[in-house]
Amino acid sequence: MYTLVLSKRSQKEIIKIKKDQKLWQKLTEIFRSLEKNPYFNDFKAEKLKYNFQGYFSKKLDKKNQVIYQVVENKVLVMIISVLGHYE
């Protein structure tokens, strides 16, 4: 199991998401998936390129993605952002 660590930015974004029950439910499903295996190809997961090399994303909805980085030596998943698209 991986431990999730939330950035300050993602913590603020999560507060906004909690107001939308559908988005909140999907976000919790993505978080459960990340805890089990952050490399599993669900939720249209993809390895990011260019300025975001070393990061991954999973689709939350049409305009929002969870952007994260895996820190293997500490078995951590750093959640960078949960709203927006590569910002």
Contact map, one row per residue, 1 for C-alpha under 8 A:
111000000000000000000000000000000011100000000000000000000000000000000000001000000000000
111100000000000000000000000000000111110000000000000000000000000000000000001110000000000
111110000000000000000000000000000010000000000000000000000000000000000000001110000000000
011111000000000000000000000000100110000000000000000000000000000000000000000111100000000
001111100000000000000000000000000000000000000000000000000000000000000000000111100000000
000111111110000000000000000000000000000000000000000000000000000000000000000001110000000
000011111110000000000000000000000000000000000000000000000000000000000000000001111000000
000001111111000000000000000000000000000000000000000000000000000000000000000000000000000
000001111111100000000000000000000000000000000000000000000000000000000000000000011000000
000001111111110000000000000000000000000000000000000000000000000000000000000000111110000
000001111111111000000000000000000000000000000000000000000000000000000000000000000000000
000000011111111100000000000000000000000000000000000000000000000000000000000000000000000
000000001111111110000000000000000000000000000000000000000000000000000000000000001110000
000000000111111111000000000000000000000000000000000000000000000000000000000000000100000
000000000011111111100000000000000000000000000000000000000000000000000000000000000000000
000000000001111111110000000000000000000000000000000000000000000000000000000000000000000
000000000000111111111011000000000000000000000000000000000000000000000000000000000000000
000000000000011111111011000000000000000000000000000000000000000000000000000000000000000
000000000000001111111001000000000000000000000000000000000000000000000000000000000000000
000000000000000111111111000000000000000000000000000000000000000000000000000000000000000
000000000000000011111111100000000000000000000000000000000000000000000000000000000000000
000000000000000000011111110000000000000000000000000000000000000000000000000000000000000
000000000000000011011111111000000000000000000000000000000001100000000000000000000000000
000000000000000011111111111100000000000000000000000000000000000000000000000000000000000
000000000000000000001111111110000000000000000000000000000000000000000000000000000000000
000000000000000000000111111111000000000000000000000000000001000000000000000000000000000
000000000000000000000011111111100000000000000000000000000001000000000000000000000000000
000000000000000000000001111111110000000000000000000000000000000000000000000000000000000
000000000000000000000000111111111000000000000000000000000000000000000000000000000000000
000000000000000000000000011111111100000000100000000000000101000000000000000000000000000
000100000000000000000000001111111110000000000000000000000000000000000000000000000000000
000000000000000000000000000111111111000000000000000000000000000000000000000000000000000
000000000000000000000000000011111111110100000000000000000000000000000000000000000000000
010100000000000000000000000001111111111000000000000000000000000000000000000010000000000
111100000000000000000000000000111111110000000000000000000000000000000000000010000000000
110000000000000000000000000000011111110000000000000000000000000000000000000000000000000
110000000000000000000000000000001111111100000000000000000000000000000000000000000000000
010000000000000000000000000000001111111100000000000000000000000000000100000010000000000
000000000000000000000000000000000100111110001000000000000000000000000000000000000000000
000000000000000000000000000000001000111111001000000000000000000000000000000000000000000
000000000000000000000000000000000000001111111100000000000000000000000000000000000000000
000000000000000000000000000000000000000111111000000000000100000000000000000000000000000
000000000000000000000000000001000000000011111000000000000111000000000000000000000000000
000000000000000000000000000000000000000011111100000000000110000000000000000000000000000
000000000000000000000000000000000000001111111110000000011110000000000000000000000000000
000000000000000000000000000000000000000010011111000000011100000000000000000000000000000
000000000000000000000000000000000000000000001111100011111000000000000000000000000000000
000000000000000000000000000000000000000000000111110111111000000000000000000000000000000
000000000000000000000000000000000000000000000011111111100000000000000000000000000000000
000000000000000000000000000000000000000000000001111110000000000000000000000000000000000
000000000000000000000000000000000000000000000000111110000000000000000000000000000000000
000000000000000000000000000000000000000000000001111111100000000000000000000000000000000
000000000000000000000000000000000000000000000011111111100000000000000000000000000000000
000000000000000000000000000000000000000000000011100111110000000000001000000000000000000
000000000000000000000000000000000000000000000011100111111000000000111100000000000000000
000000000000000000000000000000000000000000001111000001111100000000111000000000000000000
000000000000000000000000000000000000000000001111000000111110000011110000000000000000000
000000000000000000000000000001000000000001111100000000011111000011100000000000000000000
000000000000000000000000000000000000000000111000000000001111110111000000000000000000000
000000000000000000000010011001000000000000100000000000000111111111000000000000000100000
000000000000000000000010000000000000000000000000000000000011111110000000000000000000000
000000000000000000000000000000000000000000000000000000000011111100000000000000000000000
000000000000000000000000000000000000000000000000000000000001111110000000000000000011100
000000000000000000000000000000000000000000000000000000000011111111000000000000000111100
000000000000000000000000000000000000000000000000000000001111101111100000000000001111100
000000000000000000000000000000000000000000000000000000001111000111110000000000111110000
000000000000000000000000000000000000000000000000000000111100000011111000000000111100010
000000000000000000000000000000000000000000000000000000111000000001111100000011111000000
000000000000000000000000000000000000000000000000000001110000000000111110000011110000000
000000000000000000000000000000000000010000000000000000100000000000011111001111000000000
000000000000000000000000000000000000000000000000000000000000000000001111111111000000000
000000000000000000000000000000000000000000000000000000000000000000000111111100000000000
000000000000000000000000000000000000000000000000000000000000000000000011111100000000000
000000000000000000000000000000000000000000000000000000000000000000000011111100000000000
111000000000000000000000000000000000000000000000000000000000000000000111111110000000000
011110000000000000000000000000000000000000000000000000000000000000000111111111000000000
011110000000000000000000000000000110010000000000000000000000000000011110001111100000000
000111100000000000000000000000000000000000000000000000000000000000011110000111110000000
000111100100000000000000000000000000000000000000000000000000000001111000000011111100000
000001101100000000000000000000000000000000000000000000000000000001111000000001111100000
000000101100100000000000000000000000000000000000000000000000000011110000000000111111000
000000000100110000000000000000000000000000000000000000000001000111100000000000111111000
000000000100100000000000000000000000000000000000000000000000001111000000000000001111100
000000000000000000000000000000000000000000000000000000000000001110000000000000001111111
000000000000000000000000000000000000000000000000000000000000001110000000000000000011111
000000000000000000000000000000000000000000000000000000000000000000100000000000000001111
000000000000000000000000000000000000000000000000000000000000000000000000000000000001111
